[in-house]
């Protein structure tokens, strides 16, 4: 059976090799030209089913050949050929156009600085595949990167920065406590022998999301809203002045 290689949308296993269990021709209602005048054929899709080797949950995909008009792709025997093959689908010329269920979307706060967003995106990918230690460490790193950029006057370790920001009232006490939770969970992920629990990974995600939205996303949204209001006010004043001229 041919191999579907993709990240599992259930457990997050990266580049999982999934043996096809079923495949079926599935022609859409769109025709494409095949190179001679006034003639069209259907560009066939195939629906494929497989199971993740890690969690054994079912995965569905729509695949399409790079040469949709090729004779062998149109053949009713194409599905049987793929089931008998032991090659990966991309080697056979197929690309995945849809995956079921759809992969989970990362949940990243808006307006993050580049270094912070990169670390947060890595944490989200680790979260999706339930790599708890990696997620915990990267959530902490995203927090540290954000504080270094947004609060450059706060110096020292992350713990010292959080304490200084709470003391100066740049962060409310509750936000500071949440930031400390992210710091502590990240430290455990990096230094403890035992693997970080999924519960702690979920907590780190929630706490860092709230802290970053408070420290970065909301202030930026307010700034953008004020700028829009100023522009709208200026436009209204100009319009009124023109009307009264």
Secondary structure as UniProt FT lines:
FT   STRAND          3..6
FT   TURN            9..11
FT   TURN            14..15
FT   STRAND          16..33
FT   TURN            37..38
FT   STRAND          40..51
FT   TURN            53..55
FT   STRAND          58..65
FT   TURN            68..69
FT   HELIX           71..74
FT   TURN            76..77
FT   HELIX           78..84
FT   TURN            89..93
FT   STRAND          94..100
FT   TURN            110..111
FT   HELIX           114..128
FT   TURN            129..130
FT   HELIX           132..150
FT   TURN            152..153
FT   HELIX           158..167
FT   TURN            168..169
FT   HELIX           173..191
FT   HELIX           198..212
FT   HELIX           213..217
FT   HELIX           218..244
//
